[in-house]
Amino acid sequence: MTDVRQVFAYLGPDHVAQGFYTLDGDKLTMVFDNGQPVMLDDAPVTETVTPEHVEAVAKKLTKRIRKAFRGELVEGFGRSALSYENEVFV
């Protein structure tokens, strides 16, 4: 099993979000502290990274997951705007 690593993402004065991730080669996967993958829209939260950007990407994904768990709009994860352009309402 890959080691679970911890990261803290800065949210503002006196506020941080804690995240956990695993790294398998160049694939970063966000996980819970027990190693289970975090799922958003029925897919694990992963991203391909370079060694120098691992922590920055983990912080970015931690913020994205926090927003999703709080019910806020998360870019790229569902809740896309509905288009009614071709719809006819009677």
C-alpha distances in whole Angstrom, upper triangle without the diagonal:
4,6,9,12,16,19,22,25,28,30,34,36,34,31,27,25,21,18,14,12,9,10,10,13,16,14,14,13,14,13,14,13,11,9,11,13,16,19,22,25,22,20,17,18,17,18,19,19,21,20,23,22,19,20,23,21,19,22,24,21,21,25,25,23,25,28,27,26,29,31,32,33,30,31,29,27,30,33,35,39,41,44,47,49,50,50,54,54,57
4,6,9,13,16,19,22,25,28,31,33,31,29,25,22,19,16,12,9,6,7,7,10,13,11,11,10,12,11,13,12,11,8,11,12,15,18,21,24,22,19,16,16,14,16,16,16,17,16,19,19,15,16,19,18,15,19,21,19,19,22,23,21,23,26,25,25,28,30,30,31,28,28,27,26,29,32,34,37,40,42,46,48,49,49,53,53,57
4,6,10,13,17,19,23,25,28,30,28,26,22,20,16,14,10,8,6,8,9,12,14,13,12,11,12,11,12,10,10,8,12,13,15,19,22,25,23,21,17,17,15,17,17,17,18,16,18,18,14,15,18,17,14,17,20,18,17,21,22,20,22,25,25,24,27,29,30,30,27,28,27,26,29,32,34,38,40,43,47,49,50,50,54,54,58
4,7,10,14,16,20,22,25,27,25,22,19,16,13,10,6,6,5,8,11,14,15,13,11,10,9,8,9,7,8,6,10,11,13,16,19,22,21,19,15,14,14,16,17,16,18,16,18,17,13,13,16,15,12,14,17,15,14,18,19,17,18,22,21,20,23,26,26,27,24,26,25,24,27,30,32,35,38,41,44,46,48,48,51,52,55
4,7,11,13,17,19,22,24,22,20,16,14,11,8,5,5,6,8,12,14,15,13,10,10,9,9,10,9,11,9,13,13,14,17,20,23,23,20,16,15,14,15,16,15,16,14,15,14,11,10,13,13,10,12,15,14,12,16,17,16,17,21,21,20,23,25,25,26,23,25,24,24,27,30,31,35,38,41,44,46,48,48,52,52,55
4,7,10,13,16,19,20,18,16,12,11,7,6,5,7,9,11,15,17,17,16,12,12,10,10,10,8,11,11,14,14,14,18,19,23,23,21,17,15,15,16,18,16,18,16,16,15,12,9,12,12,9,10,13,12,10,13,16,14,15,18,19,18,20,23,23,24,22,23,24,23,26,28,30,34,37,40,43,45,47,47,51,51,54
4,7,10,13,15,17,16,13,10,8,6,5,6,8,11,13,16,18,17,16,12,13,10,11,12,11,15,14,16,15,15,18,19,23,23,21,18,15,15,15,17,15,17,15,15,13,10,7,9,10,7,7,10,10,8,11,13,13,13,16,18,17,19,22,21,22,20,21,22,22,25,27,29,32,35,38,41,43,45,46,49,49,53
4,7,9,12,13,12,10,6,6,5,6,9,11,14,16,20,22,20,19,15,15,13,14,14,13,17,17,18,18,16,19,20,23,24,23,20,17,17,18,19,18,19,18,17,15,13,9,10,11,9,7,10,11,8,10,13,13,12,15,17,16,17,20,20,21,19,21,22,22,25,26,28,31,34,37,41,43,45,45,48,48,52
4,6,9,12,11,9,5,5,6,8,11,13,16,17,21,22,21,19,16,16,13,15,15,15,19,19,20,18,16,19,19,22,24,22,19,16,17,17,19,17,19,18,17,14,13,9,9,10,8,5,7,9,7,7,10,11,10,12,15,15,16,18,17,18,16,18,19,19,23,24,25,28,31,34,38,39,42,42,46,46,49
4,6,8,9,6,5,7,9,11,14,16,20,21,25,26,24,23,19,20,17,19,19,19,23,22,23,22,20,22,21,25,27,25,23,19,20,20,22,20,21,21,19,16,16,12,11,13,12,8,10,12,10,9,12,14,12,13,17,17,17,19,17,19,17,19,21,21,24,25,27,29,32,35,38,40,43,43,46,46,49
4,7,8,5,5,7,10,12,16,18,22,23,27,28,26,25,21,21,18,20,19,20,24,24,24,23,20,22,21,24,26,25,23,20,21,21,24,22,24,24,22,19,18,15,14,15,14,10,11,13,10,8,11,13,10,11,15,15,14,17,15,16,15,17,20,20,23,23,25,26,30,33,36,38,41,41,44,43,46
4,6,5,7,10,13,16,19,22,25,27,30,32,29,28,25,25,22,23,23,23,27,27,28,26,24,26,24,27,30,29,27,24,25,25,27,25,27,26,24,21,21,18,16,18,17,13,14,16,14,12,15,17,14,14,18,18,17,19,17,19,18,20,23,23,26,26,27,29,32,35,38,40,43,43,46,45,48
4,6,8,12,15,18,21,24,27,29,33,34,32,31,27,27,24,26,25,25,28,29,30,29,26,29,28,31,33,32,30,27,28,28,30,28,29,28,26,24,24,20,19,21,20,16,17,20,17,15,19,20,17,18,21,21,19,22,20,22,22,24,27,27,30,29,31,32,36,38,41,43,46,46,49,48,51
4,7,10,13,16,20,23,26,28,32,33,32,31,27,27,23,24,23,22,26,27,28,28,25,28,27,30,32,31,29,26,28,28,30,28,29,28,26,24,24,20,19,21,20,16,18,20,17,15,19,19,16,18,21,20,19,22,21,23,23,25,28,28,30,30,32,34,37,40,43,45,48,48,50,50,53
4,7,10,13,17,20,23,26,29,31,29,28,24,23,20,21,20,20,23,24,25,24,22,24,23,27,28,28,26,23,24,25,27,26,27,27,25,22,21,18,17,19,17,13,15,16,13,12,15,16,12,14,17,17,15,18,17,20,19,22,24,24,26,26,28,30,34,37,40,42,45,44,47,46,50
4,7,10,13,16,20,22,25,27,25,24,20,20,17,17,16,16,20,21,22,21,19,21,21,24,26,25,23,20,21,21,24,22,24,23,22,19,18,14,14,15,13,10,12,13,10,9,13,13,11,13,16,15,15,18,17,19,18,20,22,22,25,25,27,30,33,36,39,41,44,44,47,46,49
4,7,10,13,17,19,23,25,23,21,18,17,13,14,13,13,17,17,18,17,15,17,17,21,22,21,19,16,18,19,22,21,23,22,21,18,17,13,13,14,11,8,10,11,7,7,10,10,7,10,13,12,12,15,15,17,16,18,20,19,22,23,25,27,31,34,37,39,42,42,45,44,47
4,7,10,14,17,20,23,21,20,16,15,11,11,10,10,14,14,15,15,13,16,17,21,22,20,18,15,17,18,20,19,21,21,20,18,15,12,13,13,10,9,11,11,7,9,12,10,9,13,14,13,14,17,17,19,18,20,21,20,23,24,27,29,33,36,39,41,44,44,47,46,49
4,7,11,13,17,19,18,16,12,11,8,8,8,8,12,11,12,12,10,14,15,18,19,17,14,12,13,15,17,16,19,18,18,16,13,11,12,11,7,7,10,8,5,8,10,9,9,12,13,13,15,17,17,19,16,19,19,18,21,23,25,28,31,34,38,40,42,42,45,45,48
4,7,10,14,16,16,14,10,9,6,5,6,6,9,8,10,9,9,13,15,19,18,17,13,11,12,14,16,15,18,17,18,15,12,11,13,12,8,9,12,10,8,12,13,11,12,15,16,15,17,20,20,21,19,20,20,19,22,25,27,30,33,36,39,42,43,44,47,47,50
4,7,10,13,12,10,7,5,4,5,8,8,10,8,10,8,9,13,15,18,18,15,11,10,9,11,13,12,15,14,15,13,10,10,12,10,7,10,12,10,9,13,13,12,14,17,17,17,19,21,22,22,19,20,19,19,22,25,26,30,33,36,39,41,43,43,47,47,50
4,7,10,10,8,6,5,7,7,10,10,11,8,10,9,11,14,17,20,19,16,12,11,10,11,12,12,14,13,15,14,10,11,14,12,9,13,15,12,13,16,17,15,17,20,20,20,23,25,25,25,22,23,21,21,24,27,29,32,35,37,41,43,44,45,48,49,52
4,6,7,6,5,6,9,10,13,14,15,11,13,12,14,16,18,21,20,17,13,12,10,10,10,9,11,10,13,12,8,11,13,11,10,14,15,14,15,18,18,17,20,22,22,22,25,27,27,27,23,23,22,22,25,28,29,33,36,38,42,43,45,46,49,50,53
4,6,5,7,8,11,13,16,16,16,13,14,13,16,17,20,22,21,17,14,14,11,11,10,10,12,11,15,14,11,14,16,14,13,17,18,16,18,21,21,20,23,25,24,25,28,29,29,29,25,25,23,23,26,30,31,34,37,39,42,44,45,46,50,51,54
4,6,8,11,14,16,19,20,20,17,18,16,19,20,22,24,23,20,17,16,12,11,9,9,9,9,13,13,11,14,16,14,15,18,19,18,20,23,22,22,25,27,26,27,31,32,31,30,27,26,24,25,28,31,32,35,38,40,43,45,46,47,51,52,55
4,6,10,13,16,19,20,21,17,19,16,18,19,20,23,22,18,15,14,10,8,5,5,6,7,11,10,9,12,14,12,12,16,16,15,18,20,20,20,23,25,24,26,29,30,29,28,24,23,21,22,25,29,29,32,35,37,41,42,43,44,48,49,53
4,6,10,12,16,18,18,15,15,13,14,15,17,19,18,14,12,10,7,6,5,6,9,10,13,12,9,12,14,11,11,15,15,13,15,18,17,17,20,22,21,23,26,26,26,25,21,21,19,19,22,26,26,30,32,34,38,39,40,42,45,46,50
4,7,10,13,15,16,12,13,11,12,14,15,18,17,14,10,8,5,5,6,7,10,10,13,10,7,10,11,8,8,11,12,10,12,15,14,14,17,19,19,20,22,24,23,23,19,19,17,17,21,24,25,29,31,34,37,39,40,41,45,46,49
4,6,10,12,13,10,10,7,8,10,12,15,14,11,7,6,4,7,9,10,13,14,16,14,11,12,13,10,9,12,12,9,11,14,13,12,15,17,16,17,20,21,21,21,18,18,16,16,19,22,24,27,30,32,36,38,39,40,43,44,47
4,7,10,11,9,9,6,6,9,10,14,14,11,7,6,6,9,12,12,16,16,17,15,11,12,13,10,7,10,11,7,8,11,11,9,12,14,13,14,17,18,19,19,16,17,16,15,18,21,22,26,29,32,35,37,39,39,42,43,46
4,6,8,5,5,4,5,9,11,15,14,12,9,8,9,12,15,16,19,19,20,18,14,14,16,14,10,13,14,11,10,13,13,10,12,15,14,14,17,19,20,20,18,19,19,17,20,22,25,28,30,34,37,39,41,41,44,44,47
4,5,5,5,6,6,10,13,16,15,14,11,11,13,16,19,19,22,22,23,21,17,16,18,16,13,14,16,13,11,14,14,11,12,15,14,13,16,18,20,21,19,21,21,19,21,23,26,29,32,35,38,41,42,42,45,45,48
4,5,8,9,10,14,16,20,19,18,15,14,16,18,21,21,23,22,23,21,18,16,19,18,14,15,17,15,13,16,17,14,14,18,18,16,18,21,22,24,22,24,24,22,25,27,29,33,35,39,42,44,46,46,49,48,51
4,6,9,11,14,17,20,19,18,15,15,17,20,22,22,25,24,25,24,20,19,22,20,17,18,20,18,16,19,20,16,17,21,20,18,21,23,25,26,24,26,26,23,26,28,31,34,36,40,43,45,47,46,49,49,52
4,6,9,12,16,19,17,15,12,13,13,16,18,19,21,21,23,21,17,17,20,18,15,17,19,16,15,18,18,15,17,20,19,18,21,23,24,25,23,25,24,22,24,27,29,33,35,38,41,44,45,45,48,48,51
4,7,9,13,16,13,12,10,11,13,16,18,20,23,23,25,23,19,19,21,19,16,18,19,16,15,18,17,14,16,19,17,16,19,21,23,24,21,23,22,19,21,24,27,30,32,35,38,41,42,42,45,45,48
4,6,10,13,11,9,6,7,9,13,15,17,20,21,23,20,17,17,19,16,13,16,16,13,13,16,15,12,14,17,15,14,18,19,20,21,18,20,18,16,18,21,23,27,29,32,35,38,39,39,42,42,45
4,7,10,9,8,6,6,9,13,16,17,21,22,23,20,17,17,18,15,12,14,14,10,10,13,11,8,11,13,11,10,14,15,17,17,15,17,15,13,15,18,20,24,26,29,32,35,36,36,39,39,43
4,7,6,5,4,6,10,13,17,19,22,24,25,22,19,20,20,17,15,17,16,12,12,14,12,9,12,13,10,10,14,14,16,16,13,15,14,11,12,15,18,21,23,26,29,32,33,33,36,36,39
4,5,5,6,7,10,13,17,19,23,25,26,22,20,20,20,17,15,16,15,11,12,13,10,8,11,11,8,9,12,12,13,12,10,12,10,7,9,11,14,17,19,23,26,28,30,29,33,33,36
4,6,8,9,12,15,19,21,25,27,28,25,23,23,23,19,19,20,18,14,16,16,13,11,14,13,10,12,14,13,14,13,11,12,10,7,7,10,12,16,17,20,23,26,27,26,30,30,33
4,7,9,12,15,19,22,25,27,29,26,23,24,24,21,19,21,20,16,17,18,15,13,16,16,13,14,17,16,17,16,15,16,13,10,10,13,16,19,20,23,26,28,29,29,32,32,35
4,6,9,12,15,18,22,24,25,22,20,21,21,18,17,19,17,14,15,17,14,12,16,16,13,14,18,17,18,17,14,15,12,10,11,15,16,20,22,24,27,30,30,31,34,35,38
4,6,10,13,15,19,21,22,19,17,18,18,15,14,16,15,11,13,15,13,11,14,16,13,14,18,18,18,18,15,16,13,11,14,17,19,22,24,27,30,33,34,34,37,38,41
4,7,11,13,17,18,19,16,14,15,15,11,10,13,11,8,10,12,10,8,12,13,12,13,16,16,17,16,13,13,11,10,13,16,18,21,24,27,30,32,33,34,37,38,41
4,7,9,13,15,17,14,12,13,13,10,9,12,11,9,11,14,12,11,15,16,15,16,20,20,20,19,15,15,13,12,16,19,20,24,26,29,32,34,35,36,40,40,44
4,6,10,12,14,11,10,12,12,8,9,12,11,9,12,14,13,13,17,18,17,19,22,22,21,20,16,15,13,14,17,20,21,24,27,29,33,34,35,37,40,41,45
4,7,10,12,10,9,12,12,9,11,14,13,12,15,17,16,17,20,21,21,23,25,26,25,23,19,18,16,17,20,24,24,27,30,32,35,36,38,39,43,44,48
4,7,8,6,6,9,10,7,9,12,12,12,15,17,16,18,20,22,22,24,26,27,25,24,20,19,18,19,23,26,26,29,32,34,38,39,40,42,45,47,50
4,6,5,6,10,10,9,12,14,14,15,17,19,19,21,23,25,25,27,29,30,29,27,24,22,21,23,26,29,29,32,35,37,41,41,43,45,49,50,54
4,6,6,9,10,10,12,14,15,16,18,20,21,22,24,26,26,28,30,31,30,29,26,25,24,25,29,32,32,35,38,40,44,45,47,48,52,53,57
4,6,8,8,10,12,13,14,16,17,19,20,22,23,25,26,28,30,31,29,29,25,24,24,26,29,32,32,35,38,40,44,44,47,48,52,53,57
4,6,5,6,9,10,11,12,14,16,17,18,20,21,23,24,26,27,26,25,21,20,20,22,26,28,28,31,34,36,40,41,43,45,48,49,53
4,6,5,6,9,10,11,12,15,15,16,18,20,21,22,24,26,25,24,21,20,20,21,25,27,28,31,34,36,40,41,43,45,48,49,53
4,5,5,6,9,10,10,12,14,15,16,19,20,21,23,25,23,23,20,20,20,21,25,27,28,31,34,37,41,42,44,45,49,49,53
4,5,5,6,9,10,11,13,14,16,17,19,20,21,23,21,21,18,18,18,19,23,25,26,29,32,34,38,39,42,43,46,47,50
4,5,5,6,8,10,11,12,14,16,17,18,20,21,20,19,16,15,15,16,20,22,23,26,29,32,35,37,39,40,43,44,48
4,5,5,6,9,10,10,12,14,15,16,18,20,19,19,16,16,16,17,20,23,24,27,30,33,36,38,40,41,44,45,48
4,5,5,6,9,10,11,13,14,15,17,19,17,18,15,15,16,17,20,22,24,26,30,32,36,38,40,41,44,44,48
4,5,5,6,9,10,11,13,15,16,17,15,15,12,12,13,14,18,19,20,23,26,29,32,34,36,37,41,41,45
4,5,5,6,8,10,10,12,14,15,14,14,11,11,12,12,15,17,19,22,25,28,31,33,35,36,39,40,43
4,5,5,6,9,10,11,12,14,14,14,12,13,14,14,17,19,21,24,27,30,33,35,37,38,41,41,44
4,5,5,6,9,10,11,13,11,12,10,11,13,13,16,17,19,21,25,28,31,33,36,36,39,39,42
4,5,5,6,9,10,11,9,9,6,8,10,9,12,14,15,18,21,24,28,30,32,32,36,36,39
4,5,5,6,9,10,10,11,8,11,11,10,13,14,17,20,23,26,29,31,33,33,37,36,40
4,5,5,6,9,9,11,9,12,14,12,15,16,18,21,24,27,30,33,35,35,38,37,40
4,6,5,6,5,7,6,10,12,11,13,13,15,17,20,24,27,29,32,31,34,34,37
4,5,5,6,7,6,10,11,8,10,10,13,16,19,22,25,28,30,29,32,32,35
4,5,8,10,10,13,14,12,13,13,17,19,22,25,28,31,33,32,35,34,37
4,6,9,10,14,16,13,14,14,17,19,21,25,28,30,33,32,34,33,36
4,7,9,12,14,11,12,10,14,15,18,21,24,27,29,28,31,30,33
4,6,10,12,11,11,10,12,14,17,20,23,25,28,28,30,29,33
4,6,9,8,9,7,9,11,14,17,20,22,25,25,28,27,31
4,6,6,8,8,9,12,15,18,22,24,26,26,30,30,33
4,6,8,9,8,11,15,17,21,22,25,25,29,29,33
4,6,9,8,11,14,17,20,22,24,25,28,29,33
4,7,8,12,14,17,20,22,24,25,28,29,32
4,5,9,11,14,17,20,21,21,25,25,28
4,6,9,12,15,18,20,19,22,22,26
4,6,9,13,15,17,17,21,21,25
4,6,10,12,14,15,18,18,22
4,6,9,11,11,14,15,18
4,6,8,9,12,13,17
4,6,5,8,10,13
4,6,8,11,14
4,7,10,13
4,6,10
4,6
4
